[in-house]
Amino acid sequence: MKKIQSILLALLCLMLFPSLLIAQLERERVVTDQPEELIFMAPRNINLYTVEPLSKGELHYSIMHTFGEVNGGVSELWGIDQGANVRFSFEYGFGEQFSLGIGRSSMDKVYDLSSRYSLIRQRQNGGSPVSVTVIPSIGITTGSYGFLDVDYNLSDRLNFNLAVPIARKMSDDLSLQLVPMITHFNRVGFELSVADPAENTYYSIGVGGRFKIAPRTAITFQYIPPITDAENLDHNIGIGIDVETGGHVFQMFFTTSRALNESYLVSSGNGDFLDGGYRFGFNINRLFRIR
């Protein structure tokens, strides 16, 4: 645990104090008072929310998929035959700092409502060294639990999440972010896709980043360590590639997690990456200007 905390602290210091970077990453710009643009290619990096804001009148539509674990082998087409967890969502920008989103995930049949507020924007020079965004969300499971002795009421079905992405564009090619998260389920049990059916509250600090290898292509990663003292909770690891084509951003990745929304990214179980316990997934992001 101390080792994980030390690594996360070192990453935060690296983003806050750019003088620690090697000289090759320093770039001079003509305009020095503008906010940093395109820290990430899309409002999500693999599964984690990013600090990337929507402009006023901009609509972000996404479809997200994860399949089964690849260790099923060729008979399961390396997880493709095991069916997908699918999430689709819409997010609309009401201003340069504020947007609202709604989504639906097939795992546990969860509908979620979220908001995104851009608290601080990284400046190109002389201002804030990082961007900070606050993203609260609420979800409701709509599955049927009539087989239980005591069925779920409306309050039992609710879960809550708060994510606070903190990101820095280190250079034109490299961006890093930390995402402190806390999730609470009003009720848990074996019927839900959580790691520990006796744990209601989960927390973690996700780490994500991207490195451009071409003008419209980047390698991405995410890591969500199991900070909560809960059973069956393992490391969430993901690595992928982003391809931007005009208004679309295609994201393809391998991840140890089946989950696609914040509450379950923190709380659901993960496979053993070294034992083939990871799965293929992809996201399709589309941005529209509708004003």
Secondary structure, 3 states (H helix, E strand, C coil): CHHHHHHHHHHHHHHHCHHHCCHHHCCCCCCCCCECCCCCCCCEECCEECCCCCCCCEEEEEEEEEEEEHHHCHHHHHHHHHCCEEEEEEEEECCCCEEEEEEEECHHHEEEEEEEEEEECCECCCCCCCEEEEEEEEEEECCCCCCCCCCCCCHHHEEEEEECCEEEECCCCEEEEEEEEEEEECCCCCCCCCCCCCCCEEEEEEEEEEEEEECCEEEEEEEECCCCCCCCCCCEEEEEEEEEECCEEEEEEEECECCCCHHHHHHCCECCHHHCCCEEEEEEEEEEECC
